Amino acid sequence: MSGAARILASIAVIVLLALAVAAWIIRGPGPMAFADGPKVALVDYHEAKPTGVPAKLAQASIIERGEYLAKAADCMVCHTMPGGKEYAGGLGFKLPFGTLYSTNITADKDTGIGNYSDQDFLNAMHRGVRRDGARLYPAMPYTSYTYVSDDDALAIKAYLFSLPTVRAVAPANTLAFPFNQRWAMMFWSALFNPDTRFEPDSSKSPEWNRGAYLAEALAHCGECHTPRNLAFALDNRKKFAGALTAGWRAFNISSDKTTGIGGWRDEDLVAYLATGHANGHGSASGPMGEAVDHSFSQFAPEDIRAMVAYLRTVPAIASPDLPASLAPPAPASHRDGGNIADARGKVVFEGACVSCHGWTGESPISPSATLTGAWAVNDPAATNVAQIVISGTQRHTEGAVSMPAFGNAYSDVEIAAVANYVTARFGAKGSQLTAQDVAELRKQTAQ
């Protein structure tokens, strides 16, 4: 080999090594890398099986098991448009580069997945590849569903195929170039989709492993609660540290004691997941409210407890923009508390909010409407406060209280004012939302 050839070969090796290092840095650790115990294949795990359904459904039909698993995976929420038929698709996902619409996953052969074989379905669930070979976008959380076992994925398919078929074509996506090039997703998937099934950690308890499977594979908690990197993949270096998703803030659910859930009691976490409310911690709304209503509230009690056991072990990551302590109840008199500069916000609050939430923030009608202790009102960005005013909270879990939407009743200026007043009166630090901020939030949630 000539000297020039050796130099070129050396440069090529250096470039390849640099690319490999860059890919490793960008990709980051997997979602369960923090648990460094030995991982074993599911068939080699000799404790209670972490996949599948709870013991009460162990002998149930594949369709019944699939129903439980489909609810655990929250399939219906993303594949149902407002006012539309369940699982028929059409829900719009607002992205910075356009809108992506969910597809019909009923068994209709022309517009749904009725022609999918078992392998076709597994390819979509685990690899993000449609029956026609086209790549799915990661709005379909296949990088989480890749950990779902084959048996569980096919039980979900059996359930979906048991439902009434619906003929429905989703609207065309409006993604801008180059994001509308599906073929490019093969490179993204090669880097960020491990394409591997769940492997139990043999050093952890069966309950922990069940909770890990539920949280990481089926419930895909990280898809909302973990920040994303520059490539829009999950950044597990900041696992469960909170993120903005679909115009809402998904708060920190790491074990951090001040800005995460490390300071919550087990019974509070169980109550929040099962009902969407925990005294002293507020109520679920937005996408989390939907997840509770259609998914977590359907879990067997032992599965909720397993998730709590797993969440307790996620390393603490602090949210520096959140206060170290939450605000106590506000003064009982309307003359005290809040930001005096937000007179307009006080007027809106008095006219539309105080009858349910009270001047102290402790609701006179229901604990679910209590503001005191909620992260939403203690978030200086006031993202969720504004979104709740705009969209309301349409809850369906027994005992939950819904709130009407005021987005059409009030202007952007008024919604910004009331959000700033609420955070100043009931939170640790008042927000500084503007009408433009509210207008942007409206765009992110409009269907």
Residue, then its C-alpha position, 0 to 999 in steps of 0.5 A: m500500500s502506498g503512503a497516500a493510500r495509507i493516509l487515506a485509509s487512516i483518514a477514513v478510519i478516523v472519520l468512521l470512528a468520529l461518526a460512531v462516537a457522534a452517533w453514540i453521543i446523540r443516541g444516548p442510553g436506553p430507557m432502562a440503562f440506569a438499572d445496571g443489573p444483569k438483563v436476561a431474555l424473557v424466556d430465561y426469566h424464572e420469576a413471575k412473568p412481567t409481560g402479559v396481563p394481571a393474574k385475574l386475566a391470565q385465563a382470559s381469551i386473547i381478545e380480552r387480554g388484548e383489550y387490557l393491553a390496548k388500554a394500557a398502551d393507550c391506543m384509542v386516544c391517539h387514533t380517535m379524532p374528536g367526535g370520531k369513531e374509536y380507533a378510526g384515526g384522524l387526530g392531528f398532531k401539531l408539530p413545528f414543521g406541520t401536522l401529522y394525522s393518526t391512521n385508522i387502525t380498525a380492521d377495515k381492509d381498504t382504509g385500516i389494517g384489515n390486511y395486516s398479517d401478524q408479521d405486518f403488525l409486529n413490524a409496525m409496532h416494533r420497527g415503525v414499518r407499515r405493511d407497504g414498507a413505508r416508514l412510520y413517524p415516531a408520533m407512533p411511539y414504536t421506539s417504546y412499543t419495540y419493548v412490547s412482547d410479540d404475544d402482547a402485540l398480537a393480543i392487541k391486534a386480535y382485540l383491534f380486529s374484533l372491533p367494528t370496522v370503520r371506513a375512514v381515510a385520515p387527512a393528508n399530512t402537511l409536513a414541510f420538506p424534508f420532514n415529509q420524506r418518509w424514507a429518511m426515517m430509516f436512518w432515524s430508526a437505525l439510530f434510535n430504535p433498538d428493535t428489541r423486546f423487553e428484558p427483565d433485570s434479574s437483580k430486581s423484584p418481579e414487581w419492579n420488572r412488571g412496573a418497568y414493562l408497563a411504564e416503558a413499553l406499554a404506557h410509554c411514559g417517556e414519550c411525554h415526560t422525557p425531553r428530546n434531543l436535537a433529533f427529536a429522540l428521547d434524551n434518557r440522560k434526563k429521563f422523566a425530567g419533564a417536557l413540553t408535549a402537544g402544547w402541554r407541560a408533562f411534569n418531572i416524574s423522576s425521583d427528585k424530592t422537590t421538583g419530581i415525585g420523590g416527595w410523594r407518598d406511595e398512596d398519593l402516586v397510586a391515587y393520581l394514576a388511578t383517579g387523576h387526583a392526589n390531595g395536595h398535588g393537584s389533578a391531571s388535565g390535558p394529555m395526562g387526564e386522557a391517559v388516566d381516563h382511558s388507560f391508567s384508571q383501567f389498570a389492575p391495582e397491582d399494576i398501578r403499584a408496580m408502576v409506582a415501585y418502578l418510578r421510585t427507582v428512576p434517578a432524580i433529575a431536578s427541574p431548575d425552572l420550578p420552585a423548590s417549594l410549593a405555595p401554601p393556600a392563598p388568603a381568604s380575602h379577595r383583597d389580598g394575594g395575587n399581582i395587583a398589576d393583573a386587575r384584568g386577570k382578577v376580574v376574569f377569575e372572579g367572574a368565571c373561576v372563583s365559584c369552583h376554585g375559591w379565593t384560597g385555591e382550596s375548592p369549595i365543591s371538590p378536591s379535584a378542583t383545588l389549585t393549592g399544591a398543583w404544579a400547574v399553578n406553581d409553574p412560572a411558565a403557566t403553560n398548563v394553566a393557560q391550556i386548561v382555560i383554553s381547552g377545559t378538562q373533559r374528565h371521564t373517571e368516576g369522581a373527577v370534575s370537568m371544567p368547561a373550555f373558555g377559549n372561545a369566551y375570552s381573548d388571548v389578552e384575557i387568558a394571559a391575564v387570568a393565567n398570570y393572576v392565578t400563578a401569582r395568587f396560588g403559586a410560588k411565582g407569578s407568570q408573565l404570559t403575553a397574548q402572543d404566548v396564548a395565541e401560540l398555545r392555541k395553535q399547538t392544541a387546535q385540531 
